[in-house]
Amino acid sequence: MRLCHLCLALLLSACTQRAPDVLLPPATVPSDLLQPCAGYIGRQPSTEGDLAKAVIAEAQGRSCANAKLTTIAQILAQHDWEEEG
């Protein structure tokens, strides 16, 4: 009779365990999108001309980074959609 109780407990514990998580392969993101964008590199601006160049360089770097983030977000969204469908 003890063997029956032991088998019953093992069978019930097997049914109540959580299902394993499914691991999906990572999305393929081109390596150039993972490279940092250059902003202003140089000494601290001392004139208005230097300040204008620094502001322009920072704006271009920010624009580059935002474009890369948008592209990566589109790749990841497309990857999620393909996995579901």
PyMOL Python script that loads the backbone (N, CA, C, O; Angstrom):
from pymol import cmd

cmd.read_pdbstr("""\
ATOM      1  N   MET A   1       0.813  -1.193   0.000  1.00  0.00           N
ATOM      2  CA  MET A   1       0.000   0.000   0.000  1.00  0.00           C
ATOM      3  C   MET A   1       0.863   1.266   0.000  1.00  0.00           C
ATOM      4  O   MET A   1       0.493   2.276  -0.599  1.00  0.00           O
ATOM      5  N   ARG A   2       2.010   1.205   0.672  1.00  0.00           N
ATOM      6  CA  ARG A   2       2.895   2.372   0.707  1.00  0.00           C
ATOM      7  C   ARG A   2       3.423   2.698  -0.689  1.00  0.00           C
ATOM      8  O   ARG A   2       3.589   3.868  -1.033  1.00  0.00           O
ATOM      9  N   LEU A   3       3.682   1.689  -1.473  1.00  0.00           N
ATOM     10  CA  LEU A   3       4.191   1.897  -2.823  1.00  0.00           C
ATOM     11  C   LEU A   3       3.164   2.655  -3.670  1.00  0.00           C
ATOM     12  O   LEU A   3       3.534   3.499  -4.486  1.00  0.00           O
ATOM     13  N   CYS A   4       1.900   2.362  -3.482  1.00  0.00           N
ATOM     14  CA  CYS A   4       0.838   3.045  -4.212  1.00  0.00           C
ATOM     15  C   CYS A   4       0.815   4.534  -3.866  1.00  0.00           C
ATOM     16  O   CYS A   4       0.669   5.376  -4.751  1.00  0.00           O
ATOM     17  N   HIS A   5       0.957   4.856  -2.580  1.00  0.00           N
ATOM     18  CA  HIS A   5       0.973   6.258  -2.165  1.00  0.00           C
ATOM     19  C   HIS A   5       2.193   6.988  -2.721  1.00  0.00           C
ATOM     20  O   HIS A   5       2.107   8.150  -3.116  1.00  0.00           O
ATOM     21  N   LEU A   6       3.317   6.299  -2.746  1.00  0.00           N
ATOM     22  CA  LEU A   6       4.537   6.892  -3.268  1.00  0.00           C
ATOM     23  C   LEU A   6       4.384   7.185  -4.768  1.00  0.00           C
ATOM     24  O   LEU A   6       4.748   8.267  -5.228  1.00  0.00           O
ATOM     25  N   CYS A   7       3.857   6.239  -5.515  1.00  0.00           N
ATOM     26  CA  CYS A   7       3.663   6.445  -6.954  1.00  0.00           C
ATOM     27  C   CYS A   7       2.644   7.547  -7.217  1.00  0.00           C
ATOM     28  O   CYS A   7       2.817   8.345  -8.138  1.00  0.00           O
ATOM     29  N   LEU A   8       1.588   7.594  -6.418  1.00  0.00           N
ATOM     30  CA  LEU A   8       0.571   8.614  -6.597  1.00  0.00           C
ATOM     31  C   LEU A   8       1.153  10.013  -6.362  1.00  0.00           C
ATOM     32  O   LEU A   8       0.854  10.949  -7.104  1.00  0.00           O
ATOM     33  N   ALA A   9       1.989  10.145  -5.322  1.00  0.00           N
ATOM     34  CA  ALA A   9       2.606  11.440  -5.034  1.00  0.00           C
ATOM     35  C   ALA A   9       3.538  11.861  -6.168  1.00  0.00           C
ATOM     36  O   ALA A   9       3.573  13.035  -6.534  1.00  0.00           O
ATOM     37  N   LEU A  10       4.287  10.921  -6.723  1.00  0.00           N
ATOM     38  CA  LEU A  10       5.191  11.254  -7.835  1.00  0.00           C
ATOM     39  C   LEU A  10       4.409  11.679  -9.078  1.00  0.00           C
ATOM     40  O   LEU A  10       4.796  12.628  -9.760  1.00  0.00           O
ATOM     41  N   LEU A  11       3.327  10.990  -9.371  1.00  0.00           N
ATOM     42  CA  LEU A  11       2.536  11.347 -10.538  1.00  0.00           C
ATOM     43  C   LEU A  11       1.872  12.712 -10.382  1.00  0.00           C
ATOM     44  O   LEU A  11       1.818  13.492 -11.333  1.00  0.00           O
ATOM     45  N   LEU A  12       1.374  12.994  -9.197  1.00  0.00           N
ATOM     46  CA  LEU A  12       0.738  14.292  -8.976  1.00  0.00           C
ATOM     47  C   LEU A  12       1.745  15.438  -9.014  1.00  0.00           C
ATOM     48  O   LEU A  12       1.438  16.521  -9.510  1.00  0.00           O
ATOM     49  N   SER A  13       2.943  15.201  -8.493  1.00  0.00           N
ATOM     50  CA  SER A  13       3.947  16.263  -8.518  1.00  0.00           C
ATOM     51  C   SER A  13       4.416  16.532  -9.951  1.00  0.00           C
ATOM     52  O   SER A  13       4.782  17.662 -10.273  1.00  0.00           O
ATOM     53  N   ALA A  14       4.411  15.527 -10.802  1.00  0.00           N
ATOM     54  CA  ALA A  14       4.801  15.729 -12.197  1.00  0.00           C
ATOM     55  C   ALA A  14       3.766  16.579 -12.923  1.00  0.00           C
ATOM     56  O   ALA A  14       4.123  17.328 -13.833  1.00  0.00           O
ATOM     57  N   CYS A  15       2.519  16.484 -12.552  1.00  0.00           N
ATOM     58  CA  CYS A  15       1.466  17.253 -13.218  1.00  0.00           C
ATOM     59  C   CYS A  15       1.405  18.704 -12.749  1.00  0.00           C
ATOM     60  O   CYS A  15       0.881  19.559 -13.462  1.00  0.00           O
ATOM     61  N   THR A  16       1.919  18.985 -11.590  1.00  0.00           N
ATOM     62  CA  THR A  16       1.798  20.336 -11.047  1.00  0.00           C
ATOM     63  C   THR A  16       3.029  21.195 -11.304  1.00  0.00           C
ATOM     64  O   THR A  16       3.035  22.372 -10.945  1.00  0.00           O
ATOM     65  N   GLN A  17       4.049  20.650 -11.904  1.00  0.00           N
ATOM     66  CA  GLN A  17       5.241  21.455 -12.167  1.00  0.00           C
ATOM     67  C   GLN A  17       4.973  22.411 -13.316  1.00  0.00           C
ATOM     68  O   GLN A  17       4.165  22.138 -14.203  1.00  0.00           O
ATOM     69  N   ARG A  18       5.671  23.534 -13.278  1.00  0.00           N
ATOM     70  CA  ARG A  18       5.539  24.560 -14.296  1.00  0.00           C
ATOM     71  C   ARG A  18       6.166  24.088 -15.602  1.00  0.00           C
ATOM     72  O   ARG A  18       7.200  23.419 -15.597  1.00  0.00           O
ATOM     73  N   ALA A  19       5.543  24.435 -16.703  1.00  0.00           N
ATOM     74  CA  ALA A  19       6.085  24.079 -18.016  1.00  0.00           C
ATOM     75  C   ALA A  19       7.385  24.851 -18.253  1.00  0.00           C
ATOM     76  O   ALA A  19       7.498  25.997 -17.819  1.00  0.00           O
ATOM     77  N   PRO A  20       8.354  24.257 -18.921  1.00  0.00           N
ATOM     78  CA  PRO A  20       9.624  24.958 -19.161  1.00  0.00           C
ATOM     79  C   PRO A  20       9.427  26.158 -20.090  1.00  0.00           C
ATOM     80  O   PRO A  20       8.568  26.140 -20.972  1.00  0.00           O
ATOM     81  N   ASP A  21      10.227  27.188 -19.882  1.00  0.00           N
ATOM     82  CA  ASP A  21      10.174  28.376 -20.731  1.00  0.00           C
ATOM     83  C   ASP A  21      10.792  28.060 -22.090  1.00  0.00           C
ATOM     84  O   ASP A  21      11.786  27.341 -22.187  1.00  0.00           O
ATOM     85  N   VAL A  22      10.190  28.604 -23.115  1.00  0.00           N
ATOM     86  CA  VAL A  22      10.690  28.408 -24.466  1.00  0.00           C
ATOM     87  C   VAL A  22      11.707  29.506 -24.757  1.00  0.00           C
ATOM     88  O   VAL A  22      11.420  30.689 -24.578  1.00  0.00           O
ATOM     89  N   LEU A  23      12.883  29.112 -25.202  1.00  0.00           N
ATOM     90  CA  LEU A  23      13.924  30.079 -25.541  1.00  0.00           C
ATOM     91  C   LEU A  23      13.898  30.333 -27.039  1.00  0.00           C
ATOM     92  O   LEU A  23      14.040  29.407 -27.838  1.00  0.00           O
ATOM     93  N   LEU A  24      13.719  31.578 -27.410  1.00  0.00           N
ATOM     94  CA  LEU A  24      13.696  31.960 -28.816  1.00  0.00           C
ATOM     95  C   LEU A  24      15.075  32.437 -29.235  1.00  0.00           C
ATOM     96  O   LEU A  24      15.790  33.039 -28.433  1.00  0.00           O
ATOM     97  N   PRO A  25      15.458  32.178 -30.472  1.00  0.00           N
ATOM     98  CA  PRO A  25      16.758  32.687 -30.921  1.00  0.00           C
ATOM     99  C   PRO A  25      16.732  34.207 -30.979  1.00  0.00           C
ATOM    100  O   PRO A  25      15.698  34.802 -31.284  1.00  0.00           O
ATOM    101  N   PRO A  26      17.855  34.830 -30.692  1.00  0.00           N
ATOM    102  CA  PRO A  26      17.879  36.301 -30.726  1.00  0.00           C
ATOM    103  C   PRO A  26      17.728  36.839 -32.149  1.00  0.00           C
ATOM    104  O   PRO A  26      18.056  36.170 -33.129  1.00  0.00           O
ATOM    105  N   ALA A  27      17.230  38.048 -32.225  1.00  0.00           N
ATOM    106  CA  ALA A  27      17.093  38.706 -33.528  1.00  0.00           C
ATOM    107  C   ALA A  27      18.474  39.071 -34.053  1.00  0.00           C
ATOM    108  O   ALA A  27      19.379  39.383 -33.278  1.00  0.00           O
ATOM    109  N   THR A  28      18.630  39.031 -35.356  1.00  0.00           N
ATOM    110  CA  THR A  28      19.902  39.377 -35.976  1.00  0.00           C
ATOM    111  C   THR A  28      19.920  40.885 -36.243  1.00  0.00           C
ATOM    112  O   THR A  28      19.170  41.397 -37.075  1.00  0.00           O
ATOM    113  N   VAL A  29      20.792  41.576 -35.518  1.00  0.00           N
ATOM    114  CA  VAL A  29      20.944  43.025 -35.683  1.00  0.00           C
ATOM    115  C   VAL A  29      22.312  43.263 -36.311  1.00  0.00           C
ATOM    116  O   VAL A  29      23.315  42.789 -35.777  1.00  0.00           O
ATOM    117  N   PRO A  30      22.382  43.982 -37.429  1.00  0.00           N
ATOM    118  CA  PRO A  30      23.676  44.258 -38.060  1.00  0.00           C
ATOM    119  C   PRO A  30      24.638  44.960 -37.089  1.00  0.00           C
ATOM    120  O   PRO A  30      24.231  45.808 -36.294  1.00  0.00           O
ATOM    121  N   SER A  31      25.899  44.594 -37.173  1.00  0.00           N
ATOM    122  CA  SER A  31      26.881  45.119 -36.231  1.00  0.00           C
ATOM    123  C   SER A  31      27.099  46.627 -36.364  1.00  0.00           C
ATOM    124  O   SER A  31      27.478  47.278 -35.390  1.00  0.00           O
ATOM    125  N   ASP A  32      26.868  47.193 -37.552  1.00  0.00           N
ATOM    126  CA  ASP A  32      27.063  48.639 -37.699  1.00  0.00           C
ATOM    127  C   ASP A  32      26.026  49.427 -36.896  1.00  0.00           C
ATOM    128  O   ASP A  32      26.278  50.577 -36.537  1.00  0.00           O
ATOM    129  N   LEU A  33      24.871  48.831 -36.608  1.00  0.00           N
ATOM    130  CA  LEU A  33      23.874  49.522 -35.790  1.00  0.00           C
ATOM    131  C   LEU A  33      24.244  49.521 -34.308  1.00  0.00           C
ATOM    132  O   LEU A  33      23.680  50.286 -33.525  1.00  0.00           O
ATOM    133  N   LEU A  34      25.183  48.671 -33.927  1.00  0.00           N
ATOM    134  CA  LEU A  34      25.590  48.583 -32.526  1.00  0.00           C
ATOM    135  C   LEU A  34      26.804  49.447 -32.204  1.00  0.00           C
ATOM    136  O   LEU A  34      27.249  49.499 -31.058  1.00  0.00           O
ATOM    137  N   GLN A  35      27.332  50.118 -33.208  1.00  0.00           N
ATOM    138  CA  GLN A  35      28.478  51.001 -32.999  1.00  0.00           C
ATOM    139  C   GLN A  35      27.994  52.366 -32.505  1.00  0.00           C
ATOM    140  O   GLN A  35      26.946  52.843 -32.942  1.00  0.00           O
ATOM    141  N   PRO A  36      28.753  53.005 -31.591  1.00  0.00           N
ATOM    142  CA  PRO A  36      28.327  54.318 -31.096  1.00  0.00           C
ATOM    143  C   PRO A  36      28.463  55.390 -32.171  1.00  0.00           C
ATOM    144  O   PRO A  36      29.293  55.293 -33.074  1.00  0.00           O
ATOM    145  N   CYS A  37      27.624  56.410 -32.045  1.00  0.00           N
ATOM    146  CA  CYS A  37      27.681  57.557 -32.958  1.00  0.00           C
ATOM    147  C   CYS A  37      28.583  58.630 -32.345  1.00  0.00           C
ATOM    148  O   CYS A  37      28.554  58.872 -31.138  1.00  0.00           O
ATOM    149  N   ALA A  38      29.371  59.257 -33.189  1.00  0.00           N
ATOM    150  CA  ALA A  38      30.288  60.284 -32.709  1.00  0.00           C
ATOM    151  C   ALA A  38      29.553  61.596 -32.488  1.00  0.00           C
ATOM    152  O   ALA A  38      28.772  62.032 -33.333  1.00  0.00           O
ATOM    153  N   GLY A  39      29.806  62.214 -31.359  1.00  0.00           N
ATOM    154  CA  GLY A  39      29.301  63.544 -31.080  1.00  0.00           C
ATOM    155  C   GLY A  39      30.459  64.521 -31.193  1.00  0.00           C
ATOM    156  O   GLY A  39      31.356  64.342 -32.017  1.00  0.00           O
ATOM    157  N   TYR A  40      30.437  65.539 -30.372  1.00  0.00           N
ATOM    158  CA  TYR A  40      31.530  66.524 -30.397  1.00  0.00           C
ATOM    159  C   TYR A  40      32.714  65.948 -29.639  1.00  0.00           C
ATOM    160  O   TYR A  40      32.595  65.568 -28.474  1.00  0.00           O
ATOM    161  N   ILE A  41      33.861  65.887 -30.312  1.00  0.00           N
ATOM    162  CA  ILE A  41      35.100  65.423 -29.679  1.00  0.00           C
ATOM    163  C   ILE A  41      36.109  66.559 -29.831  1.00  0.00           C
ATOM    164  O   ILE A  41      36.472  66.940 -30.944  1.00  0.00           O
ATOM    165  N   GLY A  42      36.533  67.067 -28.746  1.00  0.00           N
ATOM    166  CA  GLY A  42      37.485  68.167 -28.816  1.00  0.00           C
ATOM    167  C   GLY A  42      37.524  68.935 -27.504  1.00  0.00           C
ATOM    168  O   GLY A  42      36.897  68.554 -26.515  1.00  0.00           O
ATOM    169  N   ARG A  43      38.267  70.009 -27.522  1.00  0.00           N
ATOM    170  CA  ARG A  43      38.389  70.812 -26.302  1.00  0.00           C
ATOM    171  C   ARG A  43      37.115  71.614 -26.074  1.00  0.00           C
ATOM    172  O   ARG A  43      36.271  71.741 -26.960  1.00  0.00           O
ATOM    173  N   GLN A  44      37.002  72.138 -24.893  1.00  0.00           N
ATOM    174  CA  GLN A  44      35.820  72.918 -24.541  1.00  0.00           C
ATOM    175  C   GLN A  44      35.747  74.162 -25.427  1.00  0.00           C
ATOM    176  O   GLN A  44      36.738  74.878 -25.568  1.00  0.00           O
ATOM    177  N   PRO A  45      34.582  74.424 -26.026  1.00  0.00           N
ATOM    178  CA  PRO A  45      34.461  75.581 -26.920  1.00  0.00           C
ATOM    179  C   PRO A  45      34.715  76.891 -26.171  1.00  0.00           C
ATOM    180  O   PRO A  45      34.207  77.103 -25.070  1.00  0.00           O
ATOM    181  N   SER A  46      35.514  77.764 -26.794  1.00  0.00           N
ATOM    182  CA  SER A  46      35.832  79.038 -26.154  1.00  0.00           C
ATOM    183  C   SER A  46      35.271  80.234 -26.927  1.00  0.00           C
ATOM    184  O   SER A  46      35.171  81.334 -26.384  1.00  0.00           O
ATOM    185  N   THR A  47      34.912  80.020 -28.178  1.00  0.00           N
ATOM    186  CA  THR A  47      34.338  81.103 -28.965  1.00  0.00           C
ATOM    187  C   THR A  47      32.947  80.694 -29.455  1.00  0.00           C
ATOM    188  O   THR A  47      32.547  79.535 -29.344  1.00  0.00           O
ATOM    189  N   GLU A  48      32.238  81.655 -29.989  1.00  0.00           N
ATOM    190  CA  GLU A  48      30.896  81.355 -30.501  1.00  0.00           C
ATOM    191  C   GLU A  48      30.960  80.395 -31.687  1.00  0.00           C
ATOM    192  O   GLU A  48      30.084  79.543 -31.841  1.00  0.00           O
ATOM    193  N   GLY A  49      31.968  80.524 -32.507  1.00  0.00           N
ATOM    194  CA  GLY A  49      32.131  79.616 -33.651  1.00  0.00           C
ATOM    195  C   GLY A  49      32.375  78.184 -33.199  1.00  0.00           C
ATOM    196  O   GLY A  49      31.799  77.242 -33.742  1.00  0.00           O
ATOM    197  N   ASP A  50      33.248  78.032 -32.184  1.00  0.00           N
ATOM    198  CA  ASP A  50      33.518  76.700 -31.641  1.00  0.00           C
ATOM    199  C   ASP A  50      32.258  76.110 -31.003  1.00  0.00           C
ATOM    200  O   ASP A  50      31.982  74.918 -31.139  1.00  0.00           O
ATOM    201  N   LEU A  51      31.504  76.954 -30.313  1.00  0.00           N
ATOM    202  CA  LEU A  51      30.271  76.497 -29.676  1.00  0.00           C
ATOM    203  C   LEU A  51      29.256  76.057 -30.734  1.00  0.00           C
ATOM    204  O   LEU A  51      28.571  75.050 -30.556  1.00  0.00           O
ATOM    205  N   ALA A  52      29.161  76.796 -31.816  1.00  0.00           N
ATOM    206  CA  ALA A  52      28.235  76.430 -32.892  1.00  0.00           C
ATOM    207  C   ALA A  52      28.634  75.096 -33.512  1.00  0.00           C
ATOM    208  O   ALA A  52      27.771  74.265 -33.794  1.00  0.00           O
ATOM    209  N   LYS A  53      29.939  74.880 -33.730  1.00  0.00           N
ATOM    210  CA  LYS A  53      30.406  73.607 -34.281  1.00  0.00           C
ATOM    211  C   LYS A  53      30.123  72.460 -33.323  1.00  0.00           C
ATOM    212  O   LYS A  53      29.744  71.371 -33.753  1.00  0.00           O
ATOM    213  N   ALA A  54      30.306  72.696 -32.024  1.00  0.00           N
ATOM    214  CA  ALA A  54      30.045  71.660 -31.025  1.00  0.00           C
ATOM    215  C   ALA A  54      28.560  71.294 -30.977  1.00  0.00           C
ATOM    216  O   ALA A  54      28.205  70.120 -30.875  1.00  0.00           O
ATOM    217  N   VAL A  55      27.709  72.294 -31.049  1.00  0.00           N
ATOM    218  CA  VAL A  55      26.259  72.050 -31.021  1.00  0.00           C
ATOM    219  C   VAL A  55      25.830  71.265 -32.263  1.00  0.00           C
ATOM    220  O   VAL A  55      25.023  70.340 -32.167  1.00  0.00           O
ATOM    221  N   ILE A  56      26.363  71.629 -33.409  1.00  0.00           N
ATOM    222  CA  ILE A  56      26.027  70.923 -34.647  1.00  0.00           C
ATOM    223  C   ILE A  56      26.502  69.470 -34.580  1.00  0.00           C
ATOM    224  O   ILE A  56      25.770  68.555 -34.956  1.00  0.00           O
ATOM    225  N   ALA A  57      27.731  69.264 -34.098  1.00  0.00           N
ATOM    226  CA  ALA A  57      28.266  67.898 -33.992  1.00  0.00           C
ATOM    227  C   ALA A  57      27.433  67.058 -33.030  1.00  0.00           C
ATOM    228  O   ALA A  57      27.172  65.887 -33.306  1.00  0.00           O
ATOM    229  N   GLU A  58      27.013  67.633 -31.909  1.00  0.00           N
ATOM    230  CA  GLU A  58      26.176  66.900 -30.951  1.00  0.00           C
ATOM    231  C   GLU A  58      24.810  66.581 -31.550  1.00  0.00           C
ATOM    232  O   GLU A  58      24.283  65.488 -31.341  1.00  0.00           O
ATOM    233  N   ALA A  59      24.239  67.514 -32.285  1.00  0.00           N
ATOM    234  CA  ALA A  59      22.936  67.278 -32.917  1.00  0.00           C
ATOM    235  C   ALA A  59      23.034  66.164 -33.964  1.00  0.00           C
ATOM    236  O   ALA A  59      22.135  65.330 -34.070  1.00  0.00           O
ATOM    237  N   GLN A  60      24.116  66.152 -34.732  1.00  0.00           N
ATOM    238  CA  GLN A  60      24.307  65.098 -35.727  1.00  0.00           C
ATOM    239  C   GLN A  60      24.501  63.739 -35.049  1.00  0.00           C
ATOM    240  O   GLN A  60      23.978  62.732 -35.525  1.00  0.00           O
ATOM    241  N   GLY A  61      25.241  63.705 -33.951  1.00  0.00           N
ATOM    242  CA  GLY A  61      25.439  62.455 -33.208  1.00  0.00           C
ATOM    243  C   GLY A  61      24.131  61.943 -32.625  1.00  0.00           C
ATOM    244  O   GLY A  61      23.856  60.744 -32.668  1.00  0.00           O
ATOM    245  N   ARG A  62      23.327  62.843 -32.082  1.00  0.00           N
ATOM    246  CA  ARG A  62      22.030  62.466 -31.515  1.00  0.00           C
ATOM    247  C   ARG A  62      21.094  61.955 -32.604  1.00  0.00           C
ATOM    248  O   ARG A  62      20.376  60.976 -32.403  1.00  0.00           O
ATOM    249  N   SER A  63      21.104  62.614 -33.748  1.00  0.00           N
ATOM    250  CA  SER A  63      20.270  62.183 -34.875  1.00  0.00           C
ATOM    251  C   SER A  63      20.691  60.798 -35.361  1.00  0.00           C
ATOM    252  O   SER A  63      19.842  59.959 -35.664  1.00  0.00           O
ATOM    253  N   CYS A  64      21.982  60.561 -35.435  1.00  0.00           N
ATOM    254  CA  CYS A  64      22.510  59.253 -35.838  1.00  0.00           C
ATOM    255  C   CYS A  64      22.077  58.173 -34.850  1.00  0.00           C
ATOM    256  O   CYS A  64      21.634  57.101 -35.261  1.00  0.00           O
ATOM    257  N   ALA A  65      22.199  58.446 -33.559  1.00  0.00           N
ATOM    258  CA  ALA A  65      21.838  57.468 -32.528  1.00  0.00           C
ATOM    259  C   ALA A  65      20.342  57.182 -32.558  1.00  0.00           C
ATOM    260  O   ALA A  65      19.934  56.027 -32.432  1.00  0.00           O
ATOM    261  N   ASN A  66      19.522  58.207 -32.720  1.00  0.00           N
ATOM    262  CA  ASN A  66      18.076  58.001 -32.774  1.00  0.00           C
ATOM    263  C   ASN A  66      17.671  57.191 -34.004  1.00  0.00           C
ATOM    264  O   ASN A  66      16.764  56.362 -33.923  1.00  0.00           O
ATOM    265  N   ALA A  67      18.328  57.419 -35.135  1.00  0.00           N
ATOM    266  CA  ALA A  67      18.031  56.646 -36.347  1.00  0.00           C
ATOM    267  C   ALA A  67      18.383  55.174 -36.144  1.00  0.00           C
ATOM    268  O   ALA A  67      17.644  54.286 -36.570  1.00  0.00           O
ATOM    269  N   LYS A  68      19.523  54.924 -35.488  1.00  0.00           N
ATOM    270  CA  LYS A  68      19.916  53.536 -35.217  1.00  0.00           C
ATOM    271  C   LYS A  68      18.938  52.868 -34.265  1.00  0.00           C
ATOM    272  O   LYS A  68      18.579  51.707 -34.462  1.00  0.00           O
ATOM    273  N   LEU A  69      18.503  53.586 -33.234  1.00  0.00           N
ATOM    274  CA  LEU A  69      17.534  53.014 -32.295  1.00  0.00           C
ATOM    275  C   LEU A  69      16.210  52.701 -32.982  1.00  0.00           C
ATOM    276  O   LEU A  69      15.589  51.678 -32.694  1.00  0.00           O
ATOM    277  N   THR A  70      15.779  53.561 -33.875  1.00  0.00           N
ATOM    278  CA  THR A  70      14.538  53.318 -34.614  1.00  0.00           C
ATOM    279  C   THR A  70      14.664  52.077 -35.484  1.00  0.00           C
ATOM    280  O   THR A  70      13.742  51.262 -35.540  1.00  0.00           O
ATOM    281  N   THR A  71      15.791  51.926 -36.161  1.00  0.00           N
ATOM    282  CA  THR A  71      16.009  50.759 -37.012  1.00  0.00           C
ATOM    283  C   THR A  71      16.056  49.474 -36.188  1.00  0.00           C
ATOM    284  O   THR A  71      15.479  48.461 -36.583  1.00  0.00           O
ATOM    285  N   ILE A  72      16.740  49.514 -35.048  1.00  0.00           N
ATOM    286  CA  ILE A  72      16.810  48.340 -34.174  1.00  0.00           C
ATOM    287  C   ILE A  72      15.424  47.989 -33.652  1.00  0.00           C
ATOM    288  O   ILE A  72      15.074  46.811 -33.584  1.00  0.00           O
ATOM    289  N   ALA A  73      14.633  48.985 -33.283  1.00  0.00           N
ATOM    290  CA  ALA A  73      13.269  48.728 -32.802  1.00  0.00           C
ATOM    291  C   ALA A  73      12.430  48.075 -33.891  1.00  0.00           C
ATOM    292  O   ALA A  73      11.638  47.180 -33.598  1.00  0.00           O
ATOM    293  N   GLN A  74      12.587  48.501 -35.137  1.00  0.00           N
ATOM    294  CA  GLN A  74      11.839  47.888 -36.242  1.00  0.00           C
ATOM    295  C   GLN A  74      12.268  46.441 -36.454  1.00  0.00           C
ATOM    296  O   GLN A  74      11.432  45.577 -36.718  1.00  0.00           O
ATOM    297  N   ILE A  75      13.563  46.173 -36.342  1.00  0.00           N
ATOM    298  CA  ILE A  75      14.070  44.803 -36.498  1.00  0.00           C
ATOM    299  C   ILE A  75      13.508  43.911 -35.398  1.00  0.00           C
ATOM    300  O   ILE A  75      13.064  42.796 -35.670  1.00  0.00           O
ATOM    301  N   LEU A  76      13.525  44.389 -34.170  1.00  0.00           N
ATOM    302  CA  LEU A  76      13.021  43.595 -33.048  1.00  0.00           C
ATOM    303  C   LEU A  76      11.513  43.389 -33.150  1.00  0.00           C
ATOM    304  O   LEU A  76      11.023  42.304 -32.837  1.00  0.00           O
ATOM    305  N   ALA A  77      10.778  44.392 -33.576  1.00  0.00           N
ATOM    306  CA  ALA A  77       9.335  44.238 -33.734  1.00  0.00           C
ATOM    307  C   ALA A  77       9.018  43.236 -34.836  1.00  0.00           C
ATOM    308  O   ALA A  77       8.092  42.436 -34.700  1.00  0.00           O
ATOM    309  N   GLN A  78       9.775  43.274 -35.917  1.00  0.00           N
ATOM    310  CA  GLN A  78       9.568  42.319 -37.006  1.00  0.00           C
ATOM    311  C   GLN A  78       9.917  40.912 -36.539  1.00  0.00           C
ATOM    312  O   GLN A  78       9.235  39.955 -36.905  1.00  0.00           O
ATOM    313  N   HIS A  79      10.966  40.774 -35.737  1.00  0.00           N
ATOM    314  CA  HIS A  79      11.382  39.470 -35.215  1.00  0.00           C
ATOM    315  C   HIS A  79      10.309  38.897 -34.296  1.00  0.00           C
ATOM    316  O   HIS A  79      10.024  37.701 -34.362  1.00  0.00           O
ATOM    317  N   ASP A  80       9.713  39.717 -33.446  1.00  0.00           N
ATOM    318  CA  ASP A  80       8.643  39.266 -32.552  1.00  0.00           C
ATOM    319  C   ASP A  80       7.432  38.829 -33.360  1.00  0.00           C
ATOM    320  O   ASP A  80       6.794  37.829 -33.029  1.00  0.00           O
ATOM    321  N   TRP A  81       7.110  39.567 -34.415  1.00  0.00           N
ATOM    322  CA  TRP A  81       5.944  39.253 -35.238  1.00  0.00           C
ATOM    323  C   TRP A  81       6.154  37.914 -35.952  1.00  0.00           C
ATOM    324  O   TRP A  81       5.217  37.121 -36.047  1.00  0.00           O
ATOM    325  N   GLU A  82       7.350  37.652 -36.449  1.00  0.00           N
ATOM    326  CA  GLU A  82       7.638  36.399 -37.155  1.00  0.00           C
ATOM    327  C   GLU A  82       7.557  35.207 -36.204  1.00  0.00           C
ATOM    328  O   GLU A  82       7.103  34.133 -36.598  1.00  0.00           O
ATOM    329  N   GLU A  83       7.991  35.384 -34.958  1.00  0.00           N
ATOM    330  CA  GLU A  83       7.954  34.304 -33.988  1.00  0.00           C
ATOM    331  C   GLU A  83       6.522  33.948 -33.609  1.00  0.00           C
ATOM    332  O   GLU A  83       6.217  32.775 -33.393  1.00  0.00           O
ATOM    333  N   GLU A  84       5.632  34.948 -33.524  1.00  0.00           N
ATOM    334  CA  GLU A  84       4.246  34.694 -33.156  1.00  0.00           C
ATOM    335  C   GLU A  84       3.489  34.037 -34.292  1.00  0.00           C
ATOM    336  O   GLU A  84       2.667  33.151 -34.058  1.00  0.00           O
ATOM    337  N   GLY A  85       3.752  34.458 -35.515  1.00  0.00           N
ATOM    338  CA  GLY A  85       3.017  33.963 -36.678  1.00  0.00           C
ATOM    339  C   GLY A  85       3.582  32.716 -37.183  1.00  0.00           C
ATOM    340  O   GLY A  85       3.080  32.163 -38.161  1.00  0.00           O
TER     341      GLY A  85
END
""", "prot")
cmd.dss("prot")
cmd.show_as("cartoon", "prot")
cmd.util.cbc("prot")
cmd.orient("prot")
